[in-house]
């Protein structure tokens, strides 16, 4: 399958989740494997508004990483897994390490807590006792070619840069984007600045 990593998304003013789903579809990831979790629900709501991707739920993150690996190995396209941060992303590591060791193209998208909660070190569900929110990212770096944290102001640039190095690559997106730059009662998600 030949795709252009620089092709423009179809949605005029996409949210970060919509933009990410469009980019993944352009790269051949037409199925997103994973498990809904506390910090990826908003991201999933946004990605699943894009018609070119299909959600394939699983009972745990490890099975999802193996399913994404199998999808890619079968020649169906880029494998893609979506997990929550912390225990979710750590649970997927064995499957992603296998993908990495055999050069199977898989991307790992991790829904994160809000930037404000992480900056303040707020103890949240799925955090480890030390309050460090980057354990999973540091572990994933051992088994990835590239990683990035997607934010509305840089999502287009960062996803393009990472997609050029892809195999497998974790992308982390905050579950709190709709509230980061808007009042807490706003339900309007921010759009990606290109």
C-alpha positions in Angstrom: 0.0 0.0 0.0 1.4 3.4 -1.0 0.4 6.4 1.1 1.7 9.9 1.5 2.5 10.9 5.0 2.2 14.6 4.0 -1.4 14.3 2.6 -3.8 16.9 4.0 -6.6 15.7 6.3 -10.2 15.7 5.0 -11.8 17.4 8.0 -11.5 21.2 7.8 -10.8 21.9 11.4 -10.2 18.6 13.1 -9.7 17.9 16.8 -6.5 16.3 17.8 -8.2 12.9 17.9 -9.8 13.4 14.5 -6.5 14.5 13.0 -4.7 11.5 14.5 -7.3 9.1 13.2 -7.0 10.7 9.7 -3.2 10.4 9.7 -3.4 6.8 10.9 -5.9 5.9 8.1 -3.6 7.6 5.6 -0.8 5.4 6.7 -3.0 2.3 6.5 -4.2 1.9 10.0 -7.9 1.4 9.3 -8.6 -0.5 12.5 -7.8 0.8 16.0 -7.3 -2.0 18.5 -7.5 -1.3 22.2 -9.4 -0.9 25.4 -11.3 2.1 26.6 -9.8 3.6 29.7 -10.2 6.6 32.0 -7.8 8.8 30.1 -8.5 7.8 26.5 -12.3 8.1 26.3 -12.3 11.7 24.9 -9.6 10.7 22.4 -11.6 7.7 21.4 -14.8 9.8 21.0 -12.9 12.1 18.7 -11.1 9.4 16.6 -14.3 7.4 16.1 -16.0 10.3 14.3 -13.6 9.6 11.4 -15.3 7.1 9.0 -12.1 5.7 7.7 -11.2 4.0 11.0 -12.9 1.2 12.8 -12.7 0.4 16.6 -11.8 -3.1 17.5 -12.2 -3.5 21.3 -10.3 -6.1 23.4 -10.4 -7.4 26.9 -6.9 -6.2 27.8 -4.1 -4.1 26.4 -1.7 -7.0 25.8 -4.2 -8.7 23.6 -4.7 -5.4 21.7 -1.0 -5.1 21.1 -0.9 -8.6 19.7 -4.0 -8.0 17.5 -2.4 -4.8 16.1 0.8 -6.8 15.4 -1.2 -9.5 13.7 -3.1 -6.9 11.6 0.2 -5.5 10.3 1.8 -8.9 9.8 -1.2 -10.1 7.7 -0.5 -7.2 5.4 -3.7 -5.4 6.1 -1.9 -2.1 6.9 -0.2 -0.3 9.8 -1.2 -1.8 13.2 -2.6 0.7 15.7 -3.3 0.3 19.4 -5.0 2.8 21.7 -4.6 2.5 25.5 -4.8 4.6 28.6 -1.6 5.8 30.3 0.2 4.1 33.1 -1.0 0.5 33.6 -2.7 0.4 30.2 0.4 1.4 28.2 2.6 -0.8 30.4 0.4 -3.8 29.8 0.8 -3.4 26.0 4.6 -3.4 26.2 5.3 -7.1 25.5 3.3 -7.1 22.3 5.0 -3.8 21.2 8.4 -5.2 22.0 7.7 -8.2 19.7 6.6 -5.8 16.9 9.8 -3.8 17.4 12.1 -6.8 17.4 10.6 -8.2 14.2 10.2 -4.8 12.4 6.4 -5.0 12.3 4.9 -1.5 11.8 2.7 -0.7 14.8 1.8 2.7 16.3 0.7 3.0 20.0 -1.6 5.9 21.0 -1.8 6.6 24.7 -4.5 8.8 26.2 -3.1 10.9 29.0 -4.4 12.9 32.0 -4.6 16.7 31.6 -1.4 18.6 31.4 -2.5 20.6 34.5 -2.9 17.4 36.6 0.5 16.1 35.5 2.2 19.4 36.1 0.8 19.5 39.6 1.6 15.9 40.3 -2.0 15.1 41.2 -2.4 11.5 42.3 -4.8 9.9 39.8 -6.1 6.5 38.9 -3.4 4.6 37.1 -0.5 6.7 38.4 2.4 4.9 40.1 3.1 5.9 43.8 5.9 8.3 42.9 3.6 10.6 40.9 5.8 10.3 37.8 3.6 10.3 34.7 6.3 9.3 32.3 7.2 5.8 33.4 5.3 4.3 30.4 6.9 6.6 27.9 10.4 5.8 29.1 9.7 2.1 28.9 8.2 2.5 25.4 11.3 4.3 24.2 13.2 1.1 24.5 11.0 -0.5 21.9 10.2 2.4 19.5 11.7 4.4 16.7 10.1 7.7 17.7 7.6 9.2 20.1 5.8 12.5 20.7 3.2 14.1 22.8 0.5 15.5 20.6 -0.9 18.9 21.5 -3.3 21.1 19.4 -0.6 23.6 18.5 1.8 20.9 17.3 -0.2 17.8 16.4 0.2 18.2 12.6 3.9 18.8 12.7 4.7 16.2 15.3 2.6 13.4 13.8 4.2 14.0 10.4 7.7 13.9 11.8 7.0 10.7 13.7 5.2 9.0 10.8 8.4 9.4 8.8 10.2 7.3 11.4 7.4 4.9 12.3 7.7 1.3 13.5 6.3 1.1 16.2 5.7 4.5 17.7 3.8 5.7 20.7 1.8 8.8 20.5 0.5 10.3 23.7 -2.6 12.6 23.6 -4.2 14.2 26.6 -7.7 13.2 27.4 -8.3 16.7 28.6 -7.8 18.6 25.4 -11.4 19.8 25.2 -10.9 21.5 28.6 -7.3 22.6 28.4 -7.8 25.9 26.6 -11.6 26.3 27.3 -13.7 26.8 30.4 -14.4 23.5 32.2 -18.1 23.6 31.1 -17.2 24.0 27.4 -17.9 20.8 25.3 -16.3 22.2 22.1 -13.0 20.5 21.5 -10.1 22.6 20.2 -9.0 22.3 16.6 -5.5 21.5 15.3 -3.4 24.4 14.3 -1.5 23.6 11.1 
